[in-house]
Amino acid sequence: MTHPKKNPDIEFSRPLAIQDISEQQPLNKSIKADQEEQEALAERFDLIEMSGLTAELTLKREMAGHMVRVDGHFKVDVVQKCVVTLEPVPDSLDAKFEAFFTDIKPPTSIVDEVEMKSEIDDPEFVQDGVIDLGELVAQYIALELDPYPRKGDVHHDLTDDDLPPEQVEKKGKTHRPFEVLKDLKK
C-alpha cells in the first residue's frame, strides 16, 4: 500500500493513492479529524467551533477500473453564529454523500462537445493518482452547513414581508425602501 504525503495546504488531508483501490473488492476507510484539524476547518468555514468529525468511506472501482466511486457518511458537531444575534447556534451534521473520480482525462476539444448521459455528476479528474479523502469530506461538510443559522425563534425586524397588510398599516411604517417609488408612477 502506498502512503502519499499529506497536503500541508489542506486543513484535513487524508490522501489515498487510487492504485491502492482494488478492482475486485471495495476499500473501507475510517477517518477522524484531530483537534488542530477541526480548529482549522472551523476557521475556514467561519464557525465558532467544530468537534467530533468522523467519516466512513467505501471506495470501489467501476467502468473497467477507470472510475472510482466513493460512498461516504460523516458526522460532526458544529457551532455557528446566529445571523441575527451573533449568538452561538449548535448543530449536529450527519450526512451521506457519493462522489466519482476518474484517472482518464479526456482531450479538451472533446470535453466541450460531449454531453454526459449519466445519472451521476461528472467525475473529478484524479491529480497525480491521489484522492484526498479529508478534503472530500470537508467539501461535503460545507454543503451541509446552514447558510443562515438562527438561534431558536429569533426573528429579525428588517422587513414587513411576513406581516399581513392590515398589520403593516397599523404599524404605521414600512421597511420596504422602494415603497415610495410607487407614488412616483402616478
N, C-alpha and C positions, 0 to 999 in steps of 0.2 A: 504494500500500500504506500502510495506517495504522500508526502506531507508538504504541501505548498506552504509558503510563508504567509503569515497574516499581513494584511494591508494596513500599514500604520495610519493611512488617511481615512480609514473607516472605523467608526466608533465600536462596532460589534462585528468583527471579522472572523468568519469561520470558513476558510477556503477548503474546497474539495476538488481534487482532480477528477475529471469525468472518466478518465481511464480506470478509476477505482470502482466504477459502477458496472456491474456485470450485466450481460445481456440475458443471462439465464435466471437470475434471482434479484428481486428488489433489494436495495440497500436501505436499512433503517438507521437514522441518526437522531440522537437526542442532543440538544444544545441548550446551554444555560448561560445567561449573562452575569458577569460578576458586578460588584458594586460600582467599580470605576466605569465599566462599560455602560451601566444603566444611568449613571450620572451624566455621561457624555451624550447618550441618546436623549435624556430629558432636556438637556441644553439645546440639542439640535431641534427638537420638536416644541420648544418653548413650554415645557412642563415644569411644574413645581417639583414633582417627584415621580420616579418610576421604580418599581420593585417587583421581584418575583418573576422576571422574564424567563420563561422556558418555552421550548418548541420541540415538537416531534415531527420528523420529516421522513417520508418514504420516497426514494428516488428509484425510477425504473427506466430502462431504455426501451424505446419504441421506434417504429419505422426503420427496421433493419439496423438498429443501433445508432442511428444518426440524430435521434431526438431523445432528450431526457425530460421525463415528466416528474415534477416534484409535487407531491401531495403533502400539505403542511397543516399543522394545528399549533397555535401559540396561545399562551396565557400570560397576562401581565396586569399588574395593578398600576394605575396612573393617577396623578393628581394634577388637574388643570386649573387655570384661573377662570372664574366666572366672568363672562363678557360684560356683565352689568356692574357687579360689585367688586370684582377682582379677588373675591374670597376663594379659598380652595374648594374644588369640586372633585371628590374622589370617584373613580370609576374602575371597574374590572373588565378588561377586554378578554374575550375567549372566542377565537375565530378560526375558521378553516379557510384554506386557500389552495389554489393549484397554479403552477407556473410551468412554462415549457422553454427548453433551451435546445439549441442545435449547434453542431460543430461544422455545418455546411453553410458557407457564406455565398449566397447567390450573386452573380455578377450584377453590378449596379444598374446596368442598362435593362436587365430583366426585372429587377425589383420594382421599378416604377410602373411597369406594364402588366405584371401578373397580379391578378386579384386572387387572394387566398380563399378557396371554397372549403371552409372548415368550421367546425363548431368551436375550435379553440382560438385564442388570441395568437397573433403572430409570435413564433418563438423568438426568444432573445438569442443573439449570437454569443457563443461562449468565447471569451477573450483568453488567449493563452492556455486553453484547455482546463480552465478553473471556473467553478461556480462558487460564489461567496454566499454561503447559506445564511450567515448572520446578517449581511446586508439585505438579502432577500426578505428575511423575516422583518427587519426594520422597515422596509418599504411597505409591507402589508400592515404593520402597526400604524404607520402614518395614514393609511387609507381608512383605518377603523376609528381613529380619534374623532371625537365630537368636534366639529369645526366651530360650534357656538355653545360651549358648555355654560349652563346656568345653575346656580345654587338654588335648590328647592323650587319654591313658587315665586321666585323673584321676577318681577315684571318691570320693564322699562317704561318710562312715560315720555318717550320721544315722539310718538305719533298717536293719532286718534284712529288709526286704521282698524283697530279691534273693536271700537265702540260703535253702537248703533247711532244713526244720525240724530235722534232726539237727545241723546246724552251729550253729543258734541255741542249741540245748540245750548243746552243747559250749562255746559261747562263755560261757554262764552268765549272760548278761544280755540284756536286750532294750531297744530304743529305742522300743518301742510304749507310749506313755504310758497308753493305755486298757486295756492288757492286764490290769491288776489289777482292773478292773471286772468281768471275767468271774467272779471268785471271789465277788463280792457277789450275783450272781444265785442262788447256791446257798443 
